[in-house]
Amino acid sequence: MNNYFSRIDKEKWEDEYLSSKSCKSSDSKYKANRVYDEEPDKFRTAFQRDVSRILYSNPFRRLRTKNQVIYDNLDLHNRTRLTHSYEVSHLSRQVARAMQLNEDLVEAIALGHDLGHTPFGHAGERALNNIMKELGGYSHNAQSVWLVERVNQYRNINGKLISGLNLTYATREGMLKHTKIETNIDEYSRFHPETKGTLEAQIVNKCDSLAYLFHDLDDGIRNKMFAKNEVVEIWNNVSNIDFNEWYFTFINDLISNSINKEFVDYSDEIKVPYKELKKFLNYKILSNEKVIKADKLGEEMVLEMYHILYEHQNLIPKNKDNQFKTKNFGIERTIVDYIQWLGDNNFEYVLNNYKNRI
């Protein structure tokens, strides 16, 4: 008798103990299917392998160069896309465990859900979407799937060199559906964008928003965009629950209200304070003069860099990836991928370097 917990043992454990509504890592014909067949791992399940591939990928590490909402390079406590992804992953696993759903799958989706984010957050995303609107548009969730399916990170599978990470269908679907699908609809019709994702994908969707709520409150108070007593007052106006318990109240309600259902959502009672806090943060942070100014500057710099590279294509880094993308998908895609690859902290330096060369 062996003393280790093999992949086969884990798959049997999932079949016995996880909810019948969960995604099973043994479902190699559908949810755990990969574009290119691979030999199963001796110890790791299909979704555990996805976690490893995302965690060790270049796009994941580069999330540390991208701010979440608040731009201040002197404040090292503000969230980045990287720390946000870890928080979403941690929270998603807690919820999945309580609901007897697949923790490894939610971890993979959560770690990969923001890989496609641009420099300067949603401001950069809006700029690239305007550029690409005639070619399907641009959104960070669609770009995340593009990255793990198409962009470098070459792997040798059964003697064939393939691009991307060769992740399972369920992980890629969850990354795409962690937020509303508004671009590249035809390109990703194979994921049935008109339908809800798996329960695991829905968990990441809710935990992504809840993590936002938590760290925007934390970062907003620390950056003196508003005072804690303002938040407490908003909360007390709509809830009788102790404000100090608000975060765990939301988590517990999400779990309790979603058990044995086909969807993951809060109760009607908890949606009221949730929406009020979101409304407050949108007003206090997204309408903050400092944030608006940074967003405007970021959007302008993204557009400026795109037009410089489009008009002076000799400046685009020359490598096999860019040559392949330009030949097969067009120069627009090559430039957009390059811009998305950059970080907030080095964008202006790179842009100025190009401006000095033309």
PyMOL commands that set and color helices and strands:
alter all, ss='L'
color gray80, all
select helices_A, chain A and resi 7-17+46-55+58-65+81-98+103-112+121-135+140-150+169-176+189-191+199-222+228-238+243-258+268-286+289-311+313-315+320-329+331-341+344-357
alter helices_A, ss='H'
color red, helices_A
select strands_A, chain A and resi 155-157+160-162
alter strands_A, ss='S'
color yellow, strands_A
deselect
rebuild
show_as cartoon
